[in-house]
Amino acid sequence: MAVPLMDPGAQWAAYADELDQIAIDVIRSGRFILGPQVAEFEREAAAYLGVKHAIGVANGTDALTISLRALGIGPGDEVICPAYTFFATPETISSVGATPVFADVDPATACLDVDDVRARITGRTKAIMPVHLFGQVADMAALRTLASERGLALVEDSAQAWGAEQGGVKAGAFGDAATFSFFPTKNLPAFGDGGLVVTNRDDVAELVRKLRFHGSTDKVTFEHVGFNSRLDELQAAIIRRHLPEVDAWNAHRRTVAGWYEAAGLGEFVELPTVPDGNSMIYHLYVVRTDQRDELIAGLKQLGVAAAVYYGIPHHLQPVYAGLGGAPGDLPVTEQLAATGVAMPMFATMTRDQVEEVVAAVRASVPARIG
């Protein structure tokens, strides 16, 4: 059987008629921007995450940009972040005029290496931006301690981590601000773009609300040069309907990860690991192999989808050549970027599909050594 990398449509097939009606109700309401659906979703999101404020914005990239602006980060400042992540992470740092400083990642989690972050702090450092990559929560206890000791803001890029936890605390509840994306393939999806900024700081929340609406609260008085970045009513209504389902979806993804292990996938590739105290949500199921090209080619022939994510780390991207990055600067990052491959993972995946994937891997590469 053919096995896709993702299958988001199957997640809501059981209540597609209800979603149709939700869309019709929003259209008939005549409320499309910053209406009751957004307000209710913001309330529900804050309660789910255990934070004081949740502010809907147009997308996850805007959420990061606006968070940095709300924390006063701009030209001349440095923000430490990973180079192994989607481009939006450093892009938003650059877009506010600051400089991304790339730190290496932990080989087990692919999230920021706290010791390497510490070594890269300078007098210009104003924030640390960990990424909860692939649904794995970074070492937030250590990063929170480091940020507090050095007087730095902590901004969580939680775009891939809705519902992930560390020590019983949800991703997004550790930092001075945190951001989420509701892109249609995320674990908690919209039917288009959507984003969220969350924070426990009243001052940050107040400024984020102004910045998302042209720097104003009333469309008359403008206090800041802001953005036109608002989560619309239709997307908020759809996300609200998905919100009660997301914990079960995430639990099933963890079950699928267990099926992969039980089926013997680890005989051929290195499987993801989850530290004690973390509850990973497997937004992507990324394995490691030195035979990546052979694996992907073999899977494609057998109808199994696979993909490389973040194969060129950002310190080696052309746009950041001026920062002086060179091969070998971030050895763990570069090794993970060269060996990682995302395997099929979705909330409705069956055990038969898992067995099909593992059989295809077995036919594509020999057993790994060691």
N, C-alpha and C positions, 0 to 999 in steps of 0.2 A: 504494500500500500504506500501511496505517497504521504509523506508527513511534512506539514509546513513548519516553518520556524515559529510562527505565531498564528493564532486563530481567534482574533478578538471578537468577530461577529458571533461565534458560538456562545460567548459568555452571556449575551443578552437575548439569545434566540427564544428562551422560554418566556420572556415577557416583552417581546417585540411589539405586540399590539398595545400594551400599556405605554411603551415609549412613544409610539405614534400618537396616542391620546395626549401625553404630556406635551409633545410639540404643538399639537393643535391648540391645547389650552393656553400655552404661552402666546401663540400667535393671536388668538382671540382676545387675550387680556389687554393687548395694546401696550404692555409694559415690556420693554426690550433691554434697557440699560439701567443697571443699579436699582432694580426693583425688588419685590418681595422674595423671589427665588434666590437671588444673590444674598440678601440679608439672612435668610434662613440657612442657606448653605454655610455662610461664614460662621453662624452660631453653632451649627452642627459640627463643622470641621474643628473649631476650637475645642469643643467638648470632647470630640474623639481623640484629638492629639494631646489634650491636657494642657493647653496653653490659654493665655488670656485673650489674645487678639488673633483673628484671621481675616485677611483682606484679599478679596478676589481681584486678580488682574488678568490681562489679556493672554498671557502665556508664561511659561517658566523662565524664559530668557529675560523678559521684562521684570519678572519677580526678583531675579538676581540684581539687575541693574538698579531698580528702585530701592532695594534693600541697601545696597552699597551707598547710594545717594543719601538715604535716610540716616545712615550711620556716619555721614560726613566724610566719606572717603572720596578723594579726588586727585588732581594733579600733584605730583611729587610724592605720593604715598605708594607703598608697596603692599601687596596682598599675597600671602603664601598659599599656593594651591597645588594640586597634583597636575602632572602633565598627561596622565593616563585617565582621560575623561572625555566627555563630549565637548566640542569647541566652545559651547556657550559659557562654560566656566571661566576660562581666561578672557574670552571675548568681552564679557560684561565688565571685567576689571579694567580692560583697556578702554571700554566705551565711556567710563567715567573719568578717564584721564590718568588712572593709576597704572602701576606696572605689576604684571603678574610675576611672581617669583616661584619657579617650579621646584617642588621638593619631591623626593623619591617616595615610593609606597612600600608598604609591608608585603612581603611575598605571599603570605597566607591569605590576606584579606583584599589586597589590591587597593587599600585605602591608605591615606597619608601615614607615613612613618613619623612618629612623634619626635624621635631623636633627630631626624634629618630636618624637620621643621624647626626645632630649637636651634640647630646650627645655622639656619639661614635667616634668623631674625637680625635686623639691623635697626639703626635709629630711625629709619624711614618706614619700617613695618607698622601698619595700622590694623591689619586684620589677618585672620587665618580663615581659609575657606575649604573645609573638608568636603569631600564628595562621598556620599553613601553609595558606592558604585555597585551596580547590578542588584541592588537591594540589600547589600551588606552594610551595617552601621560601622562607621569608623570608630576609633578608640576615643570616644567622646569624654570619658572621665579624665583621661590624661590631657587631651586637648583643652578641655575647659580649665583644668588646673593651670596649664601653661599660659593660656590666654589671660587668665586672671592675674597670674604672677607678673606678666609683662605688660599689663594694661592694654591688651589688644582686644578688638572686637572679634567675635566668633560667628561666622555666617555659614550655616549648613546648606549645602546644595543637596536637597533631599528629593530631587526630581524623580529618581528611580526607587524611592523607598517608602511609599505610603503604606503604613502599617508595620514596618520593620521596627524592632525594639532592641534595646540594650539595657539589661538590668531592670526590665519591666517599664522602662521609659521609652515613649515613642520617638522615633527619628523626627526631628523638627522641634523637639521640646528642650534641647540642650543649649542652643545658641542665643546670642543677642537678637538674631533674626534667622529664619529658615525659609526655604522656598520649595515649592512643589510645581510639577507640571502635570497636566491632565491630557496630554497628547493621546490620541486614540489607542496607541499600543501600550500605554502605561497600565499598571495594575489597577488603578482607579481611573477609568478613562472618561473623557468627554467624547463628543462626536465632531470635534474640531479642536482648535487650540483653547487652552485655558491655563491659568496659573494662580498661585496663592502665595502670599507672604504671611508668615506667622511670627509672633513675638510675644514675650511677656512684658516688654517695656512700653509703657504708655507713650513716651515721647517718640519712639520709633513708629508705633502704630499711627499716631496722629499725623506724622509727616508722610508716611506711606499713603495714607488716605488722600492727602492733598496732592502728592506727586502723581498718583494714578489719574488724577482729574485736573491736569494742566496747572497744578500748583495752587488749586483753589478749593474752597469748600462750598461756595455759593454761585459760581460762574460770574461773579461780579468783581470781587476783590481777588487779585492774584498775588500771592506771596512768594512764589518760587517759579522758576522755569521747569515745568514738569513734563508729563507725558499724557497721551490719550491712550490709556491702558486699563480697560475695565473688563472684567468677566461679564459676559452677556447673560441675559435671563435664560435663554434656551440652554446654553451649556450648563449653567448652574442647576437647572431643573433636572437635566439628564444625569449630572454627577450625583445629585441628591438621591436619585433613584438607584444608582449603582452603589452608593455608600453602604447600605445595609448588607450588600453581598460581598464586599471586598475582603472581609476577614475569612470567609469560607473559600473564596478564590485563592487567597494567599496560602491558606492551610492546604489546599489541594496542590499548589505548586510545591510545597514542602514534601507532600506525599510523593509527587512525581520524582523529586530529587532522591528520595529513598528508593523508589523503584529502579532508577538508574543504577544506584549502588548495588542493589540486590541482584540486578541482571548482569553484573560483572563489567560494567563500563570502565571501572577503574583498572581493569587488566590491560587496557589499551591507551588510556589517556589519564592525566592527572585531574581528579575531580575537585570541585570547589570545597573549601573547608569553612566551617563556621565556628568561631571561638565560643567558649563557654560564656553564657550570659547573653549571647546574641540570638535573636530570632530573625533569620534572613527570610526575605520574601521572594527571592529568585525572580526578579524582574527579567533578568537574562541568566541562562545557565551556561556559564563560560568554563570550558575545560581547557587544559593545556597539553600541547604536544609539539615535539620538534618535527613531526611529520604533517604539519598543518595543510600544506598544499595537496599532498596525496590524500589526506582524509577528506577535504572538501570536494576534491574531484571525484573520489569514489562515492561519496554520499550523493552527489548530484546525479551520477549515473544511475543510482538506485532509487531516485525520487525522494531523497531526504534532504531537507533544506538545512543549511548551516551558513554562518556569516562571521566575518571578522569585524570586531568593533575596536576602534581606536588603534589601528595598526601603525599609525605614525604619531608618536607622542608629540605633544605641542612644543616642547623645547627644540624639536627638529623640524617644525613646520616652517615653510617659507615666510609666513607673516611675522614670525618671531625671530628671524635670523639676526636682527639687530640687537637682540639680547645676548648674543654670543654663545648660545647653546651648541653643544657638539656631541657626537656619538660617544658614549661612555660616561657622560655626566650623571646620568640617572640609571644605573645598571639594572636595578630590579624592574623599573618602569619599562626599559627597553626590552628586557627579556620577556615580560608579560605581553607587551605589545607584539612581539614576534611569534608568540606561541599560542595565544588565546584564540579560541573559536567558540562561538555561541551555537549550542545545540537546540533542537526544538524544546520549547517550554511554554505552556499556556494553561489556563485555568480549567480547561475541559479535556486535557490530554488523557488518553486511556492507557491502561497497562499494556494492551496490545501494541499501541503506537510506540511506547517505550521499548518493548521487545524488538519491534521492527527497526528502530533506530540503532539499538545495540547490535543487532545482526548485521546491519549495514556497516557499522564501524568495524566489526570483526572481519567483514569481507574487504574492507578498504585499507587497513593498516595491520601490520603484524603486532603481536603483543609488545607492549613497551618494556624496555630493559630496566631492571632495578625496581 
